Amino acid sequence: MKNICMTAFAALLVFTVSSCGNQGNPTVNDDSENRIMQQEDGTVSLKLAEAATYNDPENPAGNTAEWEVVITKPGRYKVWLTSATKDTMDLRYSQAVKISLMDDQLEGKPVCDKILENAGIVHDSYFIAESYMGSFFIQDSGEYKVQVISEKVDPKKIARQNTSPMDDTMMISVILAPATR
């Protein structure tokens, strides 16, 4: 009987100690500081420099950037791809860009739909071009992964975009903007 009581007490002690580390919040993980939060106006700005990236030197068309995004305002979002370019007439994406959110995917070759003021974002000899890629409908608030696949995702060029000239075109960011009715 004494051995049974000691075994039960040891099991209870192990259970109590192991459950104390949980703190009752299993959904928070160490990546919480890497999440991109939606801005007050509903916009989500995904900068390539802040993405987790994968670079494939043998097949650059498979280069990938990924972000964890927290959406607080569900709805339809227009998706804009921002590029730095020397030639606004030809952005020189050799392959279509794929942008995924959940099971939805947008795919297309970026063209210059808007020209923005550079404002010191990149080297002075470049223009900032925005390309409309389509839209996503986000039904519920929560955390989502956004992924971009393009040969223009290149971590080496991202690091030096502000300090030196680059190729003719370089991807800078993806913007999710609430669609107005």
MIKOLKE-637969 format. One record per residue: y, z, x of N, C-alpha, C, O in turn; residue number from 1. Coordinates in nm, 4 decimals, always signed. Atoms other than C-alpha are relative to their C-alpha. Example, Ala and Ser with C-alpha at 12.3 -4.5 7.8 and 13.67 -1.06 7.14 Angstrom:
% MIKOLKE-637969
- -0.1190	+0.0000	+0.0890	-0.4500	+0.7800	+1.2300	+0.1200	+0.0000	+0.0900	+0.1181	+0.0665	+0.1936	1
- -0.1190	-0.0060	-0.0820	-0.1060	+0.7140	+1.3670	+0.1090	+0.0730	-0.0770	+0.2198	+0.0899	-0.0261	2
END
This chain:
% MIKOLKE-637969
- -0.1188	+0.0000	+0.0824	+0.0000	+0.0000	+0.0000	+0.1258	+0.0000	+0.0872	+0.2253	-0.0652	+0.0557	1
- -0.1140	-0.0074	-0.0904	+0.2323	+0.0826	+0.2883	+0.0299	-0.1376	+0.0601	+0.1462	-0.1753	+0.0745	2
- -0.0178	+0.1342	-0.0570	+0.1742	-0.2645	+0.4408	+0.0607	-0.0970	-0.1012	+0.1426	-0.1815	-0.0649	3
- -0.0537	+0.0871	+0.1052	+0.2492	-0.4367	+0.1089	+0.1487	+0.0282	-0.0187	+0.2273	-0.0656	-0.0325	4
- -0.1414	-0.0358	+0.0145	+0.5793	-0.2470	+0.0749	+0.0817	-0.0494	+0.1186	+0.1928	-0.0994	+0.1007	5
- -0.0710	+0.0460	-0.1203	+0.6784	-0.3291	+0.4341	+0.0158	-0.1523	-0.0016	+0.1211	-0.2042	+0.0353	6
- -0.0056	+0.1464	+0.0077	+0.5964	-0.6986	+0.3825	+0.1023	-0.0436	-0.1038	+0.1800	-0.1360	-0.0795	7
- -0.0963	+0.0339	+0.1050	+0.7955	-0.7099	+0.0576	+0.1424	+0.0294	+0.0467	+0.2334	-0.0490	+0.0201	8
- -0.1323	-0.0342	-0.0509	+1.0902	-0.5353	+0.2239	+0.0456	-0.1019	+0.1044	+0.1620	-0.1421	+0.1033	9
- -0.0337	+0.0995	-0.1023	+1.0814	-0.7790	+0.5201	+0.0362	-0.1335	-0.0647	+0.1318	-0.1988	-0.0229	10
- -0.0286	+0.1263	+0.0699	+1.0699	-1.0798	+0.2833	+0.1360	+0.0071	-0.0696	+0.2127	-0.0891	-0.0656	11
- -0.1281	-0.0174	+0.0663	+1.3641	-0.9419	+0.0838	+0.1145	-0.0037	+0.1012	+0.2191	-0.0626	+0.0737	12
- -0.1007	-0.0011	-0.1051	+1.5609	-0.8834	+0.4048	+0.0254	-0.1422	+0.0526	+0.1408	-0.1811	+0.0705	13
- -0.0134	+0.1386	-0.0473	+1.4942	-1.2413	+0.5295	+0.0726	-0.0844	-0.1045	+0.1609	-0.1630	-0.0700	14
- -0.0644	+0.0759	+0.1078	+1.5949	-1.3862	+0.1904	+0.1486	+0.0325	-0.0090	+0.2311	-0.0575	-0.0247	15
- -0.1392	-0.0424	+0.0101	+1.9174	-1.1819	+0.1811	+0.0820	-0.0530	+0.1164	+0.1928	-0.1020	+0.0948	16
- -0.0724	+0.0461	-0.1181	+2.0220	-1.2732	+0.5371	+0.0175	-0.1518	-0.0049	+0.1257	-0.2016	+0.0260	17
- -0.0108	+0.1461	+0.0015	+1.9474	-1.6450	+0.4930	+0.0945	-0.0492	-0.1086	+0.1572	-0.1536	-0.0906	18
- -0.0892	+0.0466	+0.1068	+2.1442	-1.6713	+0.1670	+0.1447	+0.0388	+0.0247	+0.2334	-0.0158	-0.0409	19
- -0.1374	-0.0416	-0.0265	+2.4540	-1.4990	+0.3099	+0.0803	-0.1102	+0.0680	+0.2015	-0.1175	+0.0480	20
- -0.0715	+0.1062	-0.0707	+2.5429	-1.8009	+0.5277	+0.0473	-0.1102	-0.0910	+0.1339	-0.1874	-0.0499	21
- -0.0349	+0.1096	+0.0897	+2.5746	-2.0334	+0.2266	+0.1404	+0.0151	-0.0562	+0.2094	-0.0855	-0.0727	22
- -0.1315	-0.0278	+0.0565	+2.8910	-1.8715	+0.0843	+0.0215	-0.0657	-0.1362	+0.1351	-0.0703	-0.1833	23
- -0.0111	+0.0538	+0.1343	+2.8195	-2.0414	-0.2504	+0.0686	-0.1347	-0.0115	+0.1075	-0.1723	-0.1221	24
- -0.0702	+0.1281	+0.0048	+2.9754	-2.3794	-0.1582	-0.0765	-0.1057	+0.0795	-0.0330	-0.1420	+0.1888	25
- +0.0822	+0.0921	-0.0772	+2.7049	-2.6275	-0.0522	+0.0585	-0.1397	+0.0138	+0.0077	-0.2169	+0.0950	26
- -0.0517	+0.1363	-0.0066	+2.9197	-2.9411	-0.1067	+0.1011	-0.0205	+0.1124	+0.1320	-0.1354	+0.1442	27
- -0.0964	+0.0146	-0.1086	+3.1694	-2.8724	+0.1750	-0.0766	-0.0136	+0.1304	-0.1621	+0.0691	+0.1622	28
- +0.0653	+0.0159	-0.1291	+3.0594	-3.0085	+0.5110	+0.1047	-0.0114	+0.1092	+0.2245	-0.0048	+0.0820	29
- -0.0905	+0.0011	-0.1144	+3.2096	-3.0380	+0.8582	+0.0920	-0.1214	+0.0036	+0.1871	-0.1219	+0.0818	30
- -0.0813	+0.1210	-0.0009	+3.3589	-3.3842	+0.7811	+0.1237	+0.0121	-0.0878	+0.1965	-0.0862	-0.1023	31
- -0.1076	-0.0119	+0.0978	+3.6173	-3.2444	+0.5365	+0.1361	-0.0391	+0.0570	+0.2209	-0.0875	-0.0180	32
- -0.1293	+0.0373	-0.0561	+3.9070	-3.3015	+0.7796	+0.0119	-0.1508	+0.0191	+0.1227	-0.1999	+0.0411	33
- -0.0032	+0.1447	-0.0167	+3.8125	-3.6723	+0.8078	+0.0157	-0.0747	-0.1321	+0.0223	-0.1976	-0.1321	34
- -0.0155	+0.0654	+0.1296	+3.8498	-3.7429	+0.4362	+0.1439	-0.0466	-0.0174	+0.2379	+0.0199	+0.0259	35
- -0.1319	+0.0534	+0.0319	+4.1410	-3.9579	+0.3230	+0.0310	+0.0428	-0.1431	-0.0458	+0.0139	-0.2348	36
- -0.0389	-0.0483	+0.1315	+4.3213	-3.7994	+0.0296	+0.0922	-0.1018	-0.0672	+0.1751	-0.1649	-0.0016	37
- -0.0856	+0.0870	+0.0785	+4.4838	-4.0031	-0.2448	+0.1417	+0.0583	-0.0028	+0.1590	+0.1791	-0.0190	38
- -0.1388	-0.0452	+0.0017	+4.8649	-3.9853	-0.2336	+0.0437	+0.0300	-0.1433	-0.0223	-0.0100	-0.2393	39
- -0.0505	-0.0415	+0.1317	+5.0688	-3.8443	-0.5214	+0.0247	-0.1194	-0.0927	+0.0020	-0.1098	-0.2133	40
- -0.0267	+0.1191	+0.0817	+5.1664	-4.1951	-0.6400	-0.1274	-0.0782	-0.0345	-0.1208	-0.1816	-0.1010	41
- +0.1276	+0.0638	+0.0303	+4.7961	-4.2876	-0.6597	-0.0498	-0.0943	+0.1076	-0.1640	-0.1397	+0.1012	42
- +0.0371	+0.0916	-0.1071	+4.7918	-4.5039	-0.3465	-0.0948	+0.0668	+0.0991	-0.0855	+0.1869	+0.1248	43
- +0.0892	-0.0461	-0.1064	+4.5176	-4.4700	-0.0866	+0.0181	-0.0958	+0.1170	-0.0070	-0.2156	+0.1036	44
- -0.0236	+0.0811	-0.1191	+4.6024	-4.5953	+0.2635	-0.1097	+0.0285	+0.1019	-0.1217	+0.1402	+0.1523	45
- +0.1133	-0.0141	-0.0913	+4.2997	-4.6548	+0.4863	+0.0310	-0.0735	+0.1293	+0.0140	-0.1952	+0.1379	46
- -0.0365	+0.0598	-0.1284	+4.4121	-4.7150	+0.8437	-0.1249	-0.0192	+0.0846	-0.2099	+0.0693	+0.0936	47
- +0.1151	+0.0314	-0.0838	+4.1627	-4.8829	+1.0741	-0.0139	+0.1009	+0.1141	-0.1252	+0.1348	+0.1544	48
- +0.0025	-0.0962	-0.1101	+4.2594	-4.6384	+1.3497	-0.0628	+0.1333	-0.0406	-0.1030	+0.2104	+0.0466	49
- +0.0567	-0.1261	+0.0482	+4.1304	-4.3497	+1.1305	-0.1426	-0.0160	-0.0526	-0.2005	+0.0795	-0.1043	50
- +0.1328	+0.0271	+0.0555	+3.7990	-4.5115	+1.0350	-0.1106	+0.0311	+0.0990	-0.0907	+0.0298	+0.2204	51
- +0.1213	-0.0012	-0.0814	+3.4503	-4.4512	+1.1600	-0.0371	-0.1467	+0.0159	-0.0474	-0.2184	-0.0836	52
- +0.0238	+0.1425	-0.0224	+3.3691	-4.7864	+1.3212	-0.1325	-0.0261	+0.0692	-0.1861	+0.0587	+0.1406	53
- +0.1186	+0.0507	-0.0684	+3.0671	-4.9826	+1.4354	+0.0359	-0.1377	+0.0522	+0.0855	-0.2218	-0.0228	54
- -0.0338	+0.1265	-0.0630	+3.1121	-5.2707	+1.6791	-0.1270	-0.0654	+0.0524	-0.2036	-0.0027	+0.1256	55
- +0.1164	+0.0754	-0.0452	+2.8461	-5.5376	+1.7394	+0.0465	-0.1149	+0.0883	+0.0869	-0.2191	+0.0368	56
- -0.0499	+0.1045	-0.0902	+2.9379	-5.7402	+2.0515	-0.0738	-0.1338	-0.0149	-0.0151	-0.2394	+0.0083	57
- +0.0771	+0.1243	+0.0139	+2.6608	-5.9945	+1.9848	+0.0292	-0.0726	-0.1305	+0.0173	-0.1949	-0.1368	58
- -0.0309	+0.0599	+0.1290	+2.7593	-6.0529	+1.6198	+0.1227	+0.0708	-0.0590	+0.1082	+0.1585	-0.1442	59
- -0.1207	-0.0686	+0.0470	+3.1239	-5.9511	+1.5588	+0.0205	-0.0063	-0.1510	+0.0936	+0.0763	-0.2057	60
- -0.0141	+0.0085	+0.1463	+3.0965	-6.0607	+1.1931	-0.0596	+0.1229	-0.0682	-0.0313	+0.1477	-0.1854	61
- +0.0593	-0.1216	+0.0541	+2.8960	-5.7391	+1.1420	+0.0772	+0.1266	+0.0337	+0.0323	+0.2362	+0.0000	62
- -0.0805	-0.1178	-0.0321	+3.1693	-5.5068	+1.2735	+0.0406	+0.0712	-0.1290	+0.0764	+0.0075	-0.2280	63
- -0.0181	-0.0784	+0.1218	+3.2217	-5.2240	+1.0259	+0.0981	+0.1148	+0.0214	+0.0993	+0.1784	+0.1268	64
- -0.0854	-0.1191	+0.0058	+3.4872	-4.9647	+0.9397	-0.0324	+0.0714	-0.1299	-0.0553	+0.0078	-0.2328	65
- +0.0347	-0.0769	+0.1198	+3.4183	-4.6825	+0.6953	+0.0860	+0.1253	-0.0091	+0.1159	+0.1907	+0.0908	66
- -0.0803	-0.1186	+0.0279	+3.6236	-4.4072	+0.5340	-0.0630	+0.0777	-0.1148	-0.1290	+0.0201	-0.2013	67
- +0.0310	-0.0839	+0.1159	+3.5505	-4.1139	+0.3034	+0.1324	+0.0251	-0.0705	+0.2282	+0.0726	-0.0095	68
- -0.1237	-0.0048	+0.0770	+3.8114	-4.1163	+0.0267	-0.0171	+0.0947	-0.1179	-0.1198	+0.0928	-0.1857	69
- +0.0012	-0.0877	+0.1163	+3.8940	-3.8514	-0.2315	+0.0969	-0.0585	-0.1030	+0.2175	-0.0657	-0.0795	70
- -0.0778	+0.0571	+0.1096	+4.0139	-4.0085	-0.5580	+0.0209	+0.1085	-0.1058	-0.0750	+0.1679	-0.1551	71
- -0.0315	-0.1000	+0.1024	+4.1923	-3.7754	-0.8000	+0.0446	-0.0639	-0.1309	+0.0459	+0.0019	-0.2350	72
- -0.0492	+0.0712	+0.1186	+4.3224	-4.0380	-1.0449	-0.0861	-0.1234	-0.0245	-0.0631	-0.2273	+0.0372	73
- +0.0853	+0.1163	+0.0276	+4.0528	-4.2682	-1.1852	+0.0821	-0.1142	-0.0607	+0.1901	-0.0924	-0.1155	74
- -0.0658	+0.1166	+0.0580	+4.1478	-4.6196	-1.2931	-0.0270	-0.1249	+0.0815	-0.1129	-0.1249	+0.1697	75
- +0.0134	+0.1267	-0.0712	+4.1808	-4.9777	-1.1698	+0.0946	-0.0004	+0.1191	+0.2108	+0.0388	+0.1083	76
- -0.0763	+0.0044	-0.1238	+4.2994	-5.0278	-0.8123	-0.0018	-0.1404	+0.0591	-0.1074	-0.2014	+0.0755	77
- -0.0109	+0.1255	-0.0735	+4.4285	-5.3437	-0.6479	-0.0284	+0.0293	+0.1465	+0.0128	+0.1326	+0.1993	78
- +0.0384	-0.0188	-0.1390	+4.2914	-5.3870	-0.2975	+0.0762	-0.1009	+0.0860	+0.0658	-0.2220	+0.0665	79
- -0.0797	+0.0812	-0.0908	+4.5242	-5.5162	-0.0251	-0.0482	+0.0224	+0.1423	-0.0716	+0.1360	+0.1835	80
- +0.0374	-0.0052	-0.1407	+4.4238	-5.5969	+0.3330	+0.1264	-0.0276	+0.0809	+0.1917	-0.1297	+0.0595	81
- -0.1197	+0.0153	-0.0808	+4.7054	-5.5510	+0.5871	-0.0396	-0.0465	+0.1395	-0.1288	+0.0108	+0.2022	82
- +0.0287	+0.0557	-0.1329	+4.7043	-5.7577	+0.9073	+0.1290	-0.0168	+0.0785	+0.2356	-0.0381	+0.0208	83
- -0.1094	+0.0382	-0.0888	+4.9323	-5.8030	+1.2064	-0.0325	-0.1421	+0.0452	-0.1449	-0.1700	+0.0869	84
- +0.0274	+0.1396	-0.0311	+4.9709	-6.1747	+1.2746	+0.1201	-0.0673	+0.0645	+0.2345	-0.0279	+0.0422	85
- -0.1059	+0.0824	-0.0565	+5.1692	-6.4263	+1.4758	+0.0308	-0.1173	-0.0930	+0.1416	-0.1707	-0.0911	86
- -0.0127	+0.1181	+0.0852	+5.1153	-6.7015	+1.2168	-0.0300	+0.0386	-0.1445	-0.1458	+0.0606	-0.1802	87
- +0.0209	-0.0398	+0.1387	+5.1683	-6.6148	+0.8503	-0.0638	-0.1105	-0.0844	-0.1077	-0.0843	-0.1964	88
- +0.0622	+0.1103	+0.0734	+5.0364	-6.9563	+0.7434	-0.1522	-0.0034	+0.0191	-0.2242	-0.0573	-0.0649	89
- +0.1438	-0.0015	-0.0278	+4.6922	-6.9009	+0.9001	-0.0339	+0.1335	+0.0666	-0.0016	+0.1555	+0.1833	90
- +0.0325	-0.1326	-0.0538	+4.5607	-6.5466	+0.9454	-0.1171	-0.0019	+0.0972	-0.1422	+0.0975	+0.1654	91
- +0.1066	+0.0210	-0.0986	+4.2658	-6.6796	+1.1486	-0.1146	+0.0999	-0.0079	-0.1646	+0.1479	+0.0938	92
- +0.1255	-0.0709	+0.0204	+3.9858	-6.4787	+0.9985	-0.1073	-0.1080	-0.0038	-0.1047	-0.1936	-0.0922	93
- +0.1009	+0.1066	-0.0046	+3.6837	-6.6912	+1.0927	-0.1070	+0.0170	-0.1076	-0.1719	-0.0804	-0.1459	94
- +0.1010	-0.0284	+0.1024	+3.4569	-6.5240	+0.8337	+0.0669	+0.0749	-0.1160	+0.1756	+0.1309	-0.1016	95
- -0.0484	-0.0778	+0.1152	+3.5056	-6.3720	+0.4898	-0.0065	+0.1492	+0.0329	-0.0944	+0.1939	+0.1066	96
- -0.0031	-0.1458	-0.0147	+3.5950	-6.0022	+0.4826	-0.0686	+0.0588	-0.1225	-0.0450	+0.0150	-0.2351	97
- +0.0693	-0.0687	+0.1095	+3.3714	-5.7746	+0.2737	+0.0542	+0.1416	-0.0087	+0.0601	+0.2138	+0.0909	98
- -0.0488	-0.1361	+0.0243	+3.5141	-5.4582	+0.1191	-0.0850	+0.0587	-0.1111	-0.0929	+0.0022	-0.2202	99
- +0.0912	-0.0613	+0.0967	+3.2735	-5.2237	-0.0614	+0.0457	+0.1392	-0.0392	+0.0968	+0.2156	+0.0426	100
- -0.0212	-0.1336	+0.0533	+3.3207	-4.9200	-0.2816	-0.1117	+0.0210	-0.1013	-0.1209	-0.0529	-0.1994	101
- +0.1205	-0.0236	+0.0811	+3.0054	-4.7775	-0.4418	-0.0835	-0.1281	-0.0006	-0.1143	-0.1823	+0.1055	102
- +0.0823	+0.1207	+0.0100	+2.8033	-5.0743	-0.5691	+0.0830	-0.1264	-0.0166	+0.0276	-0.2355	-0.0296	103
- -0.0882	+0.1157	+0.0165	+3.1071	-5.3028	-0.6020	+0.0394	-0.0541	+0.1363	+0.0617	+0.0219	+0.2306	104
- -0.0401	+0.0614	-0.1255	+3.1951	-5.5522	-0.3306	+0.0975	-0.1145	-0.0265	+0.0760	-0.1980	-0.1143	105
- -0.0944	+0.1110	+0.0008	+3.4935	-5.7788	-0.2801	-0.0255	-0.0800	+0.1270	-0.0526	-0.0233	+0.2328	106
- +0.0234	+0.0835	-0.1178	+3.4533	-6.0737	-0.0466	+0.0930	-0.1199	-0.0066	+0.1031	-0.1867	-0.1095	107
- -0.0887	+0.1151	-0.0047	+3.7020	-6.3348	+0.0612	+0.0653	-0.0140	+0.1347	+0.0685	+0.0800	+0.2142	108
- -0.0735	+0.0273	-0.1228	+3.8928	-6.4942	+0.3438	+0.1469	+0.0324	-0.0250	+0.2090	-0.0292	-0.1116	109
- -0.1383	-0.0414	+0.0234	+4.2351	-6.3251	+0.3695	+0.1008	-0.1136	+0.0216	+0.0908	-0.1909	+0.1169	110
- -0.1147	+0.0895	-0.0129	+4.5468	-6.5355	+0.3135	+0.1249	+0.0862	-0.0143	+0.1184	+0.1971	-0.0672	111
- -0.1240	-0.0778	+0.0046	+4.9073	-6.4217	+0.3408	+0.0609	-0.0076	-0.1397	+0.1129	-0.1119	-0.1793	112
- -0.0614	-0.0077	+0.1322	+5.0234	-6.3110	-0.0060	+0.1388	+0.0635	+0.0051	+0.2250	+0.0309	-0.0764	113
- -0.1293	-0.0672	-0.0173	+5.3133	-6.0893	+0.1123	+0.0264	+0.0157	+0.1489	-0.0663	+0.0323	+0.2282	114
- -0.0409	-0.0293	-0.1369	+5.5074	-6.0498	+0.4349	+0.0858	+0.1252	-0.0055	+0.1824	+0.1327	-0.0814	115
- -0.0729	-0.1274	-0.0026	+5.6293	-5.6985	+0.5141	+0.0775	+0.0134	+0.1303	+0.0474	-0.0544	+0.2285	116
- -0.0749	-0.0287	-0.1214	+5.8795	-5.5704	+0.7661	-0.0916	+0.0726	+0.0983	-0.1655	+0.1631	+0.0597	117
- +0.0863	-0.0576	-0.1025	+5.7067	-5.4798	+1.0926	+0.0259	+0.1489	+0.0176	-0.0697	+0.2263	+0.0232	118
- -0.0396	-0.1420	-0.0120	+5.8959	-5.1465	+1.1310	-0.0694	+0.0711	+0.1156	-0.1011	+0.1897	+0.1066	119
- +0.0584	-0.0611	-0.1191	+5.7448	-5.0878	+1.4745	-0.1467	+0.0329	-0.0101	-0.1983	+0.1074	+0.0733	120
- +0.1429	-0.0287	+0.0169	+5.3851	-5.0797	+1.3471	-0.0799	-0.0590	+0.1156	-0.1714	+0.0046	+0.1680	121
- +0.0667	+0.0682	-0.1112	+5.2741	-5.3297	+1.6130	+0.1060	-0.0655	+0.0883	+0.2256	-0.0531	+0.0621	122
- -0.0881	+0.0699	-0.0931	+5.4245	-5.5339	+1.8975	+0.0980	-0.0899	-0.0766	+0.0617	-0.1482	-0.1788	123
- -0.1077	+0.0697	+0.0713	+5.7533	-5.7044	+1.7984	-0.0258	-0.1467	-0.0317	+0.0362	-0.1999	-0.1239	124
- +0.0224	+0.1426	+0.0249	+5.6178	-6.0600	+1.8131	-0.0959	-0.0264	-0.1170	-0.1377	-0.1402	-0.1386	125
- +0.0940	+0.0136	+0.1116	+5.3934	-5.9956	+1.5100	+0.0672	+0.0269	-0.1336	+0.1627	+0.1041	-0.1429	126
- -0.0388	-0.0255	+0.1379	+5.4479	-6.0081	+1.1361	-0.1081	+0.0863	-0.0642	-0.2221	+0.0878	-0.0178	127
- +0.0978	-0.0751	+0.0778	+5.2767	-5.7762	+0.8893	-0.0263	-0.0798	-0.1276	+0.0650	-0.1043	-0.2064	128
- +0.0378	+0.0795	+0.1167	+5.0880	-5.9753	+0.6257	-0.0952	+0.0808	-0.0873	-0.1859	+0.1474	-0.0374	129
- +0.0912	-0.0634	+0.0952	+4.9236	-5.8381	+0.3124	-0.0750	-0.1080	-0.0757	-0.0169	-0.2070	-0.1202	130
- +0.0868	+0.0937	+0.0713	+4.6321	-6.0191	+0.1518	-0.0627	+0.0723	-0.1187	-0.1255	+0.1769	-0.1023	131
- +0.0620	-0.0576	+0.1188	+4.5246	-5.9452	-0.2053	-0.1477	-0.0389	+0.0000	-0.1816	-0.1571	+0.0065	132
- +0.1437	+0.0247	-0.0097	+4.1452	-5.9079	-0.2029	-0.0727	+0.0133	-0.1335	-0.1883	-0.0276	-0.1443	133
- +0.0633	-0.0209	+0.1301	+4.0744	-5.8175	-0.5687	+0.0278	+0.1408	-0.0481	+0.1263	+0.2026	-0.0076	134
- -0.0210	-0.1358	+0.0511	+4.0357	-5.4895	-0.7552	-0.1326	+0.0706	-0.0236	-0.2371	+0.0086	-0.0431	135
- +0.1126	-0.0869	+0.0320	+3.7996	-5.1995	-0.8081	+0.0384	+0.0861	-0.1190	+0.1545	+0.1243	-0.1339	136
- -0.0208	-0.0986	+0.1055	+3.7608	-4.9842	-1.1177	-0.0750	+0.1256	+0.0399	-0.1958	+0.1219	+0.0628	137
- +0.0592	-0.1290	-0.0350	+3.6986	-4.6179	-1.0346	+0.0030	+0.0845	-0.1258	+0.1095	+0.1245	-0.1728	138
- +0.0121	-0.0658	+0.1295	+3.5711	-4.4406	-1.3441	+0.0273	+0.1496	+0.0053	+0.0874	+0.2048	-0.0868	139
- -0.0124	-0.1457	-0.0081	+3.5676	-4.0792	-1.2241	+0.0672	+0.0418	+0.1295	+0.0586	-0.0281	+0.2305	140
- -0.0539	-0.0543	-0.1243	+3.7558	-3.8688	-0.9739	-0.1172	+0.0514	+0.0832	-0.2230	+0.0849	+0.0300	141
- +0.1051	-0.0472	-0.0892	+3.5543	-3.7647	-0.6706	+0.0132	-0.0618	+0.1377	+0.1148	-0.1228	+0.1711	142
- +0.0018	+0.0508	-0.1363	+3.4613	-3.8604	-0.3178	-0.0795	-0.1305	+0.0055	-0.1889	-0.1403	-0.0501	143
- +0.0621	+0.1313	-0.0103	+3.3762	-4.2218	-0.2344	+0.0054	-0.0483	+0.1437	+0.0905	-0.0055	+0.2216	144
- -0.0037	+0.0672	-0.1299	+3.2939	-4.4267	+0.0737	+0.0527	-0.1404	-0.0218	+0.0094	-0.2112	-0.1127	145
- -0.0515	+0.1362	-0.0006	+3.4926	-4.7428	+0.1376	-0.0400	-0.0603	+0.1333	-0.0224	+0.0012	+0.2385	146
- +0.0483	+0.0663	-0.1207	+3.3500	-4.9909	+0.3862	+0.0595	-0.1401	+0.0091	+0.0691	-0.2109	-0.0912	147
- -0.0484	+0.1347	-0.0273	+3.4977	-5.3051	+0.5435	-0.0869	-0.0597	+0.1085	-0.1151	+0.0046	+0.2096	148
- +0.0783	+0.0730	-0.1000	+3.2901	-5.5617	+0.7305	+0.0784	-0.1253	+0.0361	+0.1075	-0.2084	-0.0500	149
- -0.0785	+0.1144	-0.0468	+3.4813	-5.8146	+0.9422	-0.0030	-0.0072	+0.1521	-0.0171	+0.0944	+0.2202	150
- -0.0101	+0.0162	-0.1455	+3.5018	-5.9598	+1.2918	+0.1299	+0.0591	+0.0531	+0.1415	+0.0814	+0.1736	151
- -0.1288	-0.0559	-0.0422	+3.8582	-5.8190	+1.3011	-0.0032	+0.1524	+0.0145	+0.0968	+0.2123	+0.0541	152
- +0.0154	-0.1429	-0.0256	+3.7272	-5.4606	+1.3102	-0.0445	+0.0126	+0.1448	-0.1604	-0.0133	+0.1775	153
- +0.0294	-0.0102	-0.1428	+3.7455	-5.3982	+1.6842	+0.0668	+0.1251	+0.0562	+0.1881	+0.1263	+0.0767	154
- -0.0578	-0.1279	-0.0455	+3.7926	-5.0403	+1.8110	+0.0837	-0.0118	+0.1271	+0.1812	+0.0618	+0.1425	155
- -0.0765	+0.0138	-0.1242	+3.9175	-5.1565	+2.1539	+0.1411	-0.0508	-0.0279	+0.2365	-0.0060	+0.0356	156
- -0.1311	+0.0558	+0.0325	+4.2039	-5.3554	+1.9999	+0.0813	+0.0965	-0.0855	+0.2041	+0.0979	-0.0770	157
- -0.0702	-0.0975	+0.0838	+4.2894	-5.0817	+1.7496	+0.0753	+0.0988	+0.0882	+0.1891	+0.1349	+0.0583	158
- -0.0597	-0.1008	-0.0871	+4.3617	-4.8389	+2.0323	+0.1268	-0.0500	+0.0686	+0.2144	+0.0302	+0.1008	159
- -0.1175	+0.0495	-0.0724	+4.6175	-5.0691	+2.1964	+0.0960	-0.0815	-0.0859	+0.1829	-0.1492	-0.0309	160
- -0.0824	+0.0847	+0.0866	+4.7840	-5.2314	+1.8931	+0.1495	+0.0294	+0.0099	+0.2297	-0.0622	-0.0085	161
- -0.1427	-0.0329	-0.0070	+5.1163	-5.0477	+1.9377	+0.0622	-0.0277	+0.1361	+0.1846	-0.0351	+0.1471	162
- -0.0537	+0.0057	-0.1351	+5.1507	-5.0964	+2.3126	-0.0043	-0.1369	+0.0650	+0.0712	-0.1609	+0.1591	163
- +0.0096	+0.1290	-0.0668	+5.0522	-5.4528	+2.3988	-0.0344	-0.1109	-0.0986	-0.0872	-0.0852	-0.2068	164
- +0.0357	+0.1115	+0.0873	+5.0128	-5.7991	+2.2516	-0.1507	-0.0075	-0.0208	-0.2289	+0.0314	+0.0659	165
- +0.1411	+0.0079	+0.0361	+4.6817	-5.8656	+2.0772	-0.0362	-0.1460	-0.0217	+0.0327	-0.2357	+0.0268	166
- +0.0364	+0.1342	+0.0418	+4.5020	-6.1691	+1.9413	+0.1023	-0.0504	-0.1005	+0.1993	+0.0190	-0.1312	167
- -0.0900	+0.0562	+0.0994	+4.6729	-6.3960	+1.6903	+0.0080	+0.0865	-0.1253	+0.1152	+0.1004	-0.1842	168
- +0.0035	-0.0832	+0.1204	+4.5638	-6.1677	+1.4030	-0.0867	+0.1219	+0.0245	-0.1903	+0.1136	+0.0904	169
- +0.0785	-0.1218	-0.0088	+4.4422	-5.8098	+1.3824	+0.0105	+0.0770	-0.1312	+0.1198	+0.0922	-0.1859	170
- +0.0005	-0.0813	+0.1216	+4.3397	-5.6033	+1.0792	+0.0586	+0.1373	+0.0318	+0.0272	+0.1974	+0.1346	171
- -0.0621	-0.1313	-0.0192	+4.5469	-5.2856	+1.0394	-0.0515	+0.1021	-0.1004	-0.0857	+0.2142	-0.0627	172
- +0.0378	-0.0982	+0.1012	+4.4517	-5.1233	+0.7086	-0.0465	-0.0669	-0.1284	-0.0341	-0.1879	-0.1468	173
- +0.0344	+0.0388	+0.1364	+4.3169	-5.1454	+0.3561	+0.0754	+0.0963	-0.0910	+0.0734	+0.2175	-0.0695	174
- -0.0778	-0.0811	+0.0920	+4.5365	-5.0224	+0.0717	-0.0607	-0.0129	-0.1398	-0.0840	-0.1239	-0.1876	175
- +0.0391	-0.0019	+0.1406	+4.4114	-4.9202	-0.2738	+0.1236	+0.0455	-0.0772	+0.1711	+0.1577	-0.0594	176
- -0.1216	-0.0307	+0.0763	+4.7081	-4.9319	-0.5130	-0.0307	-0.0043	-0.1483	-0.0947	-0.0986	-0.1950	177
- +0.0255	+0.0013	+0.1443	+4.6962	-4.8373	-0.8812	+0.0519	-0.1285	-0.0633	+0.1644	-0.1707	-0.0363	178
- -0.0420	+0.1218	+0.0700	+4.7089	-5.1488	-1.0978	+0.0888	+0.0395	-0.1165	+0.0518	+0.1240	-0.1980	179
- -0.0896	-0.0281	+0.1123	+5.0038	-5.1423	-1.3341	-0.0318	-0.0922	-0.1153	-0.0765	-0.2051	-0.0950	180
- +0.0358	+0.0798	+0.1174	+4.9585	-5.2680	-1.6843	+0.1074	-0.0953	-0.0360	+0.0936	-0.1703	-0.1326	181
END
